[in-house]
């Protein structure tokens, strides 16, 4: 027996509350200003946890993690090496 399409779309009883937006990777992306700060601090020799502390001081609501910072430095290095 097939269900009506309306039945498939409605979820009246969720078994968990909605997760906060910062839990999703799309909200953890660095904006352009943060990316440039990461690049500058990396060139100065700062490690990802130190850079994260700096980003949190600039914007306490940022959802960035040390892994996002490492990925940003890798992205910048790859762009630099590819010419």
C-alpha positions as CSV (number, residue, x, y, z in Angstrom):
1,X,0.0,0.0,0.0
2,X,1.4,3.4,-1.0
3,X,1.2,6.3,1.3
4,X,-0.1,9.7,0.2
5,X,2.6,12.2,-0.6
6,X,1.3,14.4,2.2
7,X,2.0,11.7,4.7
8,X,5.6,11.3,3.5
9,X,6.3,15.0,4.0
10,X,4.8,15.6,7.4
11,X,6.8,14.5,10.5
12,X,4.6,15.3,13.4
13,X,6.7,13.6,16.1
14,X,10.4,14.2,15.8
15,X,12.5,11.9,18.0
16,X,15.1,14.6,18.6
17,X,15.2,18.4,18.8
18,X,16.7,20.3,15.9
19,X,20.5,20.6,16.0
20,X,22.1,24.0,16.3
21,X,23.3,25.5,13.0
22,X,26.9,25.5,14.1
23,X,26.8,21.7,14.2
24,X,26.6,21.6,10.4
25,X,29.8,22.0,8.2
26,X,28.2,24.6,5.9
27,X,28.1,27.0,8.9
28,X,31.8,26.4,9.8
29,X,33.2,27.9,6.6
30,X,35.5,30.9,7.0
31,X,34.5,34.1,5.4
32,X,37.0,36.1,3.3
33,X,38.1,38.3,6.2
34,X,38.7,35.3,8.5
35,X,40.5,33.4,5.7
36,X,42.9,36.3,5.2
37,X,43.5,36.5,8.9
38,X,44.3,32.7,8.9
39,X,46.7,33.2,6.1
40,X,48.5,36.1,7.8
41,X,48.7,34.3,11.1
42,X,50.0,31.2,9.4
43,X,52.7,33.1,7.6
44,X,53.7,34.6,11.0
45,X,54.1,31.0,12.3
46,X,51.0,30.6,14.5
47,X,49.5,27.2,15.0
48,X,45.8,26.4,14.3
49,X,44.7,26.5,18.0
50,X,46.3,29.9,18.4
51,X,44.7,31.1,15.2
52,X,41.3,29.8,16.4
53,X,41.7,31.7,19.6
54,X,42.4,34.9,17.6
55,X,39.3,34.3,15.4
56,X,37.1,33.7,18.5
57,X,38.4,37.0,20.0
58,X,37.5,38.8,16.8
59,X,34.1,37.1,16.4
60,X,32.8,35.1,19.4
61,X,30.0,33.6,17.3
62,X,32.2,32.0,14.7
63,X,31.7,28.3,14.2
64,X,35.2,27.6,12.8
65,X,37.3,24.8,14.2
66,X,41.0,24.0,14.1
67,X,40.3,21.6,11.2
68,X,38.8,24.5,9.2
69,X,41.9,26.5,9.8
70,X,44.2,23.6,8.8
71,X,42.1,23.1,5.6
72,X,42.4,26.8,4.8
73,X,46.1,26.8,5.1
74,X,46.3,23.7,3.0
75,X,44.1,25.4,0.4
76,X,46.2,28.5,0.3
77,X,49.4,26.4,0.0
78,X,48.0,24.4,-2.8
79,X,46.9,27.6,-4.7
80,X,50.4,29.0,-4.1
81,X,52.2,25.9,-5.4
82,X,50.0,25.5,-8.5
83,X,51.0,29.0,-9.6
